[in-house]
Amino acid sequence: NAEGVDRLGQLTAELFAGLGFTAVTVPAHNPLYGSHLVLTRHGRTAQKVGLVSHLDTVFPPDEERRNNFHWRVEGDRIYGPGTVDIKGGTIVIYMMMAALQTILPDVFADVTWIILLNACEETGCEDFGELCLRELAGARAGLIFEGGAMRQDQFKIVAARKGMAIFRVQVEGKASHAGSAHRRGANAIVQMADVIQRIHGLTDYGRDLTFNVGTIAGGTVINRVPHYASTTIEMRAFTPEVYEAGVAAMLALDGLSTVRSGDGRYACYVNVELLRRTPPWSRNEATDALLAVWQQAAADLDYTVIPEERGGLSDGNHLWRSLPVIDGLGPSGGNSHCSERSEDGSKAQEYCLISSFVPKALLNVAGVVRLVGER
């Protein structure tokens, strides 16, 4: 919903303009996704801090109508599209900036604050990562406001995320009539079944390495030996070594041929293509040092911060090699991306918890104040 993404970007720019932020839109490389948004407030010193959110959890209007998915408040929950992932995180950023402007105006005025909002975080457009690295060159930190769990005075902050690789596997066989010429056909689906079992066997939970066979297609009609089959695979891993080993294991299946036609004249052929690679954000000294700042700030507030390692990706995967990064600084909530709900209550729509906003904003204000106070 590029139109919705851009409309949200405009509303966000208008909100932060009241705090002195100027807005620049940067079209995503893929025009289907709308434009990234960069909000900047220049400070009086050389200190710079990046705050990262995204714009793209905007649902198509027909899906919102079909599932009656809209802003509504029930008790401590706010339901609606992107409430926890990640509009709530953007609001936490606003609360932080407004609090600093009011309570610690010198800190607010000294630091250059750069807020970057991705138009296509959920689909993984790499051009936003490149934009962030340009804008945040020399920054003290990149703070990412994906939702983060909290329980009473205990907060989880993300310090690592799995990397992901996506593969397309295609099998070429030989078509023939299933009745009159069965033995002349080389069944691409049978070959694909063998490949899938091999891929499934690469999963190693002991090394946090997983392969998921996500989609599969093949064949045309039931009376024809299929000449083609395809599948898409997603791989995830926490460490660079395991990640690269997993990629190599997948690519080693390229050229595999274990199924032939009944007459032995034709062999199926397997092609493996790496479509996308996003390396892991591993635990590292820079992240741990930034995490320690938040832990010290939490202690001042009688809070506790616990590091968390997540299996899902965020913009942190693109940034951590260039500057210190922590994540999960947004509000608590649940059911991200879910627009549906069941009558019996077993399935609920996406929501955020109202009670989590002030504690999260308070912790993050304390964290950035401690961060920029260090030299």
C-alpha positions as CSV (number, residue, x, y, z in Angstrom):
1,N,0.0,0.0,0.0
2,A,2.4,2.7,-1.2
3,E,-0.2,5.4,-1.1
4,G,-0.9,4.6,2.6
5,V,2.8,4.5,3.4
6,D,3.4,7.9,1.9
7,R,0.3,9.3,3.7
8,L,1.6,8.0,7.0
9,G,5.0,9.5,6.2
10,Q,3.4,12.9,5.6
11,L,1.5,12.7,8.9
12,T,4.7,11.7,10.7
13,A,6.6,14.6,9.2
14,E,3.8,17.0,10.3
15,L,3.9,15.6,13.9
16,F,7.7,16.0,14.3
17,A,7.7,19.4,12.6
18,G,6.4,20.8,15.9
19,L,9.6,19.7,17.5
20,G,11.8,21.4,14.9
21,F,12.5,18.4,12.7
22,T,12.8,19.0,8.9
23,A,11.6,16.2,6.6
24,V,13.1,14.7,3.4
25,T,11.5,11.9,1.5
26,V,13.6,9.4,-0.4
27,P,11.8,7.2,-2.9
28,A,12.5,3.5,-2.4
29,H,14.4,1.9,-5.2
30,N,11.3,-0.2,-5.9
31,P,8.4,2.3,-6.7
32,L,5.8,-0.2,-5.4
33,Y,6.9,0.6,-1.8
34,G,6.5,4.4,-1.5
35,S,9.2,6.7,0.0
36,H,11.5,6.5,3.0
37,L,11.3,9.4,5.4
38,V,14.3,11.2,7.0
39,L,13.6,13.7,9.9
40,T,16.5,15.8,11.1
41,R,17.0,18.3,13.9
42,H,20.5,19.7,13.8
43,G,22.3,20.1,17.2
44,R,24.9,22.5,18.5
45,T,27.6,19.9,19.0
46,A,29.0,17.1,16.8
47,Q,27.0,14.4,18.7
48,K,24.6,12.5,16.5
49,V,22.0,9.8,17.4
50,G,19.9,7.8,15.0
51,L,16.4,6.6,15.8
52,V,14.9,4.0,13.4
53,S,11.3,3.1,12.7
54,H,9.4,2.1,9.6
55,L,6.2,3.1,7.7
56,D,5.1,-0.1,5.9
57,T,2.8,-1.9,8.3
58,V,-0.1,-0.2,6.5
59,F,-2.7,-2.7,5.4
60,P,-4.6,-2.5,2.1
61,P,-8.0,-0.8,2.6
62,D,-10.0,-3.8,1.5
63,E,-8.3,-6.0,4.1
64,E,-9.0,-3.4,6.9
65,R,-12.7,-3.3,5.8
66,R,-13.0,-7.1,5.5
67,N,-11.7,-7.8,8.9
68,N,-13.0,-4.6,10.6
69,F,-9.4,-3.8,11.5
70,H,-9.1,-0.3,12.8
71,W,-8.1,1.8,15.7
72,R,-10.0,0.8,18.8
73,V,-9.2,0.9,22.5
74,E,-10.2,-2.0,24.8
75,G,-8.9,-1.7,28.3
76,D,-5.1,-1.5,28.2
77,R,-4.9,-2.5,24.5
78,I,-4.9,-0.4,21.4
79,Y,-5.8,-2.5,18.4
80,G,-5.1,-1.5,14.8
81,P,-2.8,-1.8,11.8
82,G,0.8,-1.5,12.9
83,T,0.1,-0.5,16.5
84,V,3.0,-2.4,17.9
85,D,4.9,-3.0,14.6
86,I,5.8,-0.2,14.5
87,K,3.7,2.9,14.7
88,G,3.9,2.6,18.5
89,G,7.6,2.7,18.2
90,T,7.4,6.0,16.3
91,I,5.2,7.4,19.1
92,V,7.8,6.4,21.7
93,I,10.4,8.3,19.7
94,Y,8.1,11.4,19.7
95,M,7.5,11.0,23.5
96,M,11.3,10.9,24.0
97,M,12.0,14.0,21.9
98,A,9.1,16.0,23.5
99,A,10.3,15.0,27.0
100,L,13.9,16.1,26.2
101,Q,12.7,19.4,24.8
102,T,10.7,20.1,27.9
103,I,12.8,18.7,30.7
104,L,16.4,18.7,29.3
105,P,16.4,21.4,26.6
106,D,20.2,21.6,26.5
107,V,20.5,17.9,25.7
108,F,17.8,18.2,23.1
109,A,19.5,21.2,21.5
110,D,23.0,19.9,21.6
111,V,22.5,16.6,19.8
112,T,21.7,16.1,16.1
113,W,18.7,13.8,16.1
114,I,18.1,11.8,12.9
115,I,14.9,9.8,12.7
116,L,14.8,7.4,9.7
117,L,11.6,5.6,8.7
118,N,11.8,2.7,6.2
119,A,9.1,2.4,3.5
120,C,9.7,-1.3,3.1
121,E,11.2,-2.9,6.2
122,E,8.9,-5.9,6.1
123,T,10.0,-6.9,2.6
124,G,13.7,-6.2,3.2
125,C,14.7,-3.4,0.8
126,E,18.5,-3.0,1.1
127,D,18.5,0.6,-0.1
128,F,17.2,1.8,3.2
129,G,20.2,0.3,5.0
130,E,22.4,2.2,2.6
131,L,20.5,5.4,3.4
132,C,20.9,4.9,7.1
133,L,24.6,4.3,6.8
134,R,25.0,7.6,4.9
135,E,22.9,9.6,7.3
136,L,24.3,8.1,10.5
137,A,28.0,8.2,9.6
138,G,29.8,9.1,12.9
139,A,26.6,8.6,15.0
140,R,26.9,7.5,18.6
141,A,24.2,4.9,18.2
142,G,21.4,3.5,16.0
143,L,18.3,3.0,18.2
144,I,15.6,0.8,16.7
145,F,12.1,1.0,17.9
146,E,10.6,-2.4,17.1
147,G,8.2,-3.6,19.8
148,G,9.9,-4.9,23.0
149,A,8.6,-7.1,25.8
150,M,8.4,-5.8,29.3
151,R,7.0,-7.3,32.5
152,Q,6.6,-4.9,35.4
153,D,10.0,-3.3,35.8
154,Q,11.9,-5.8,33.6
155,F,12.6,-4.9,30.0
156,K,14.0,-7.0,27.1
157,I,16.2,-5.2,24.7
158,V,17.3,-6.9,21.5
159,A,21.1,-7.3,21.1
160,A,21.2,-9.8,18.2
161,R,19.1,-11.1,15.3
162,K,19.2,-14.1,13.0
163,G,20.3,-13.6,9.4
164,M,18.2,-14.8,6.6
165,A,18.8,-16.2,3.1
166,I,16.2,-16.9,0.5
167,F,16.7,-19.5,-2.3
168,R,14.7,-20.6,-5.3
169,V,15.1,-24.2,-6.3
170,Q,14.0,-25.3,-9.8
171,V,13.9,-28.7,-11.3
172,E,13.9,-29.4,-15.0
173,G,12.5,-32.8,-16.0
174,K,11.0,-34.2,-19.2
175,A,7.3,-34.2,-20.0
176,S,5.5,-37.1,-21.5
177,H,2.0,-38.6,-21.6
178,A,1.3,-40.5,-18.3
179,G,-0.5,-43.2,-20.1
180,S,1.1,-43.9,-23.5
181,A,4.7,-42.7,-22.8
182,H,5.2,-42.8,-19.1
183,R,8.7,-44.4,-19.2
184,R,10.0,-41.5,-21.4
185,G,9.1,-38.9,-18.8
186,A,11.5,-37.7,-16.1
187,N,9.3,-36.5,-13.2
188,A,10.4,-33.1,-11.9
189,I,8.2,-33.4,-8.8
190,V,9.7,-36.7,-7.8
191,Q,13.2,-35.1,-8.1
192,M,12.0,-32.1,-6.1
193,A,10.7,-34.4,-3.4
194,D,14.2,-35.8,-3.0
195,V,15.7,-32.3,-2.9
196,I,13.3,-31.1,-0.3
197,Q,14.1,-34.0,2.0
198,R,17.8,-33.2,1.7
199,I,17.1,-29.5,2.5
200,H,14.9,-30.5,5.4
201,G,17.8,-32.6,6.7
202,L,20.1,-29.5,6.8
203,T,18.2,-28.0,9.7
204,D,20.4,-28.2,12.9
205,Y,18.7,-26.9,16.0
206,G,21.9,-27.4,18.0
207,R,23.5,-24.7,15.8
208,D,20.4,-22.6,15.5
209,L,20.3,-23.3,11.8
210,T,16.9,-23.7,10.2
211,F,15.6,-24.3,6.7
212,N,12.0,-23.7,5.8
213,V,10.4,-25.1,2.7
214,G,7.9,-22.2,2.2
215,T,6.2,-22.7,-1.2
216,I,6.1,-25.4,-3.8
217,A,4.7,-25.7,-7.3
218,G,4.9,-28.2,-10.1
219,G,3.0,-30.0,-12.8
220,T,0.2,-28.9,-15.1
221,V,-2.3,-31.7,-15.5
222,I,-2.7,-35.1,-13.9
223,N,-2.2,-37.1,-17.1
224,R,1.2,-35.7,-17.9
225,V,4.6,-36.5,-16.3
226,P,5.6,-33.0,-15.0
227,H,8.6,-31.4,-16.6
228,Y,9.0,-28.6,-14.0
229,A,8.8,-28.0,-10.3
230,S,9.9,-25.1,-8.1
231,T,10.2,-24.3,-4.4
232,T,11.3,-21.3,-2.3
233,I,13.4,-21.9,0.8
234,E,14.2,-19.6,3.7
235,M,17.3,-20.2,5.8
236,R,18.0,-18.5,9.2
237,A,21.1,-18.6,11.5
238,F,22.5,-16.5,14.4
239,T,26.3,-16.6,13.7
240,P,28.2,-15.7,10.5
241,E,30.0,-19.0,10.5
242,V,26.8,-21.1,10.7
243,Y,25.1,-18.7,8.2
244,E,27.8,-19.1,5.6
245,A,27.9,-22.9,6.1
246,G,24.2,-23.0,5.5
247,V,24.4,-21.0,2.4
248,A,27.2,-23.2,1.1
249,A,25.2,-26.4,1.9
250,M,22.2,-25.1,-0.1
251,L,24.3,-24.0,-3.1
252,A,26.0,-27.5,-3.1
253,L,22.7,-29.0,-4.2
254,D,22.9,-27.1,-7.5
255,G,23.3,-29.6,-10.3
256,L,21.9,-32.5,-8.3
257,S,20.4,-35.3,-10.4
258,T,19.0,-38.4,-8.8
259,V,15.8,-39.1,-10.9
260,R,15.9,-40.3,-14.5
261,S,13.2,-41.2,-17.0
262,G,12.0,-44.8,-17.0
263,D,14.0,-45.6,-20.1
264,G,17.1,-44.0,-18.6
265,R,17.6,-41.5,-21.4
266,Y,16.9,-38.3,-19.5
267,A,18.0,-37.1,-16.1
268,C,16.3,-34.4,-14.1
269,Y,18.4,-31.4,-13.3
270,V,18.3,-29.2,-10.1
271,N,19.1,-25.5,-10.1
272,V,19.6,-23.6,-6.9
273,E,19.5,-19.8,-6.9
274,L,20.3,-17.5,-4.0
275,L,17.7,-14.7,-4.2
276,R,18.5,-12.7,-1.1
277,R,21.0,-12.7,1.7
278,T,20.8,-10.7,4.9
279,P,23.6,-11.7,7.2
280,P,23.0,-12.1,11.0
281,W,23.4,-9.3,13.5
282,S,25.6,-11.2,16.0
283,R,26.4,-10.3,19.6
284,N,29.3,-7.9,19.4
285,E,31.3,-5.5,21.6
286,A,29.7,-2.3,20.3
287,T,26.2,-3.5,20.9
288,D,27.1,-4.9,24.3
289,A,28.6,-1.5,25.3
290,L,25.5,0.3,24.2
291,L,23.3,-2.3,26.0
292,A,25.4,-1.6,29.1
293,V,24.5,2.1,28.9
294,W,20.8,1.2,28.9
295,Q,21.3,-1.3,31.7
296,Q,22.9,1.4,33.8
297,A,20.1,3.8,33.0
298,A,17.6,1.2,33.9
299,A,19.3,0.6,37.3
300,D,19.0,4.4,38.0
301,L,15.2,3.9,37.6
302,D,15.0,0.6,39.5
303,Y,14.4,-1.2,36.3
304,T,16.2,-4.2,34.9
305,V,17.2,-4.7,31.3
306,I,17.7,-8.2,29.9
307,P,19.3,-8.8,26.5
308,E,17.3,-10.7,23.9
309,E,18.3,-12.5,20.7
310,R,15.5,-12.7,18.2
311,G,14.9,-14.9,15.2
312,G,13.3,-12.2,13.1
313,L,15.1,-9.5,11.1
314,S,15.1,-5.7,11.5
315,D,17.0,-2.8,10.2
316,G,19.6,-3.6,12.8
317,N,20.8,-6.4,10.5
318,H,22.0,-3.7,8.1
319,L,23.5,-1.3,10.6
320,W,25.3,-3.1,13.4
321,R,28.7,-3.5,11.5
322,S,29.0,0.3,11.2
323,L,27.7,1.7,14.5
324,P,26.5,0.5,17.9
325,V,22.9,-0.8,17.7
326,I,20.2,-2.0,20.1
327,D,16.6,-2.8,19.2
328,G,13.2,-3.5,20.8
329,L,12.9,0.0,22.2
330,G,9.2,0.4,21.2
331,P,6.1,-0.5,23.3
332,S,4.9,-3.9,24.2
333,G,2.1,-5.7,22.4
334,G,1.4,-8.7,20.3
335,N,0.0,-10.4,17.2
336,S,2.1,-8.3,14.7
337,H,0.7,-8.2,11.2
338,C,-2.5,-10.0,12.2
339,S,-5.7,-8.3,10.9
340,E,-8.1,-11.2,11.7
341,R,-9.8,-12.1,14.9
342,S,-12.0,-15.1,15.8
343,E,-15.4,-14.9,17.5
344,D,-14.2,-17.2,20.4
345,G,-11.3,-14.9,21.1
346,S,-8.6,-17.4,20.4
347,K,-7.2,-15.2,17.6
348,A,-6.8,-11.5,18.2
349,Q,-5.8,-8.6,16.0
350,E,-2.5,-6.7,16.4
351,Y,-2.3,-4.5,19.5
352,C,0.0,-2.5,21.7
353,L,-0.2,-2.0,25.5
354,I,-1.0,1.5,26.6
355,S,0.7,0.9,29.9
356,S,4.1,0.2,28.3
357,F,4.5,3.6,26.5
358,V,5.6,5.8,29.4
359,P,8.0,3.3,31.0
360,K,9.6,2.6,27.6
361,A,10.0,6.3,26.8
362,L,11.4,7.0,30.3
363,L,14.0,4.2,30.0
364,N,15.0,5.4,26.5
365,V,15.3,9.1,27.7
366,A,17.5,8.0,30.5
367,G,19.5,5.8,28.1
368,V,20.2,8.6,25.6
369,V,21.0,11.1,28.3
370,R,23.6,8.8,29.8
371,L,24.9,8.0,26.3
372,V,25.4,11.6,25.1
373,G,26.8,12.5,28.5
374,E,29.7,10.1,27.9
375,R,32.8,11.1,26.0
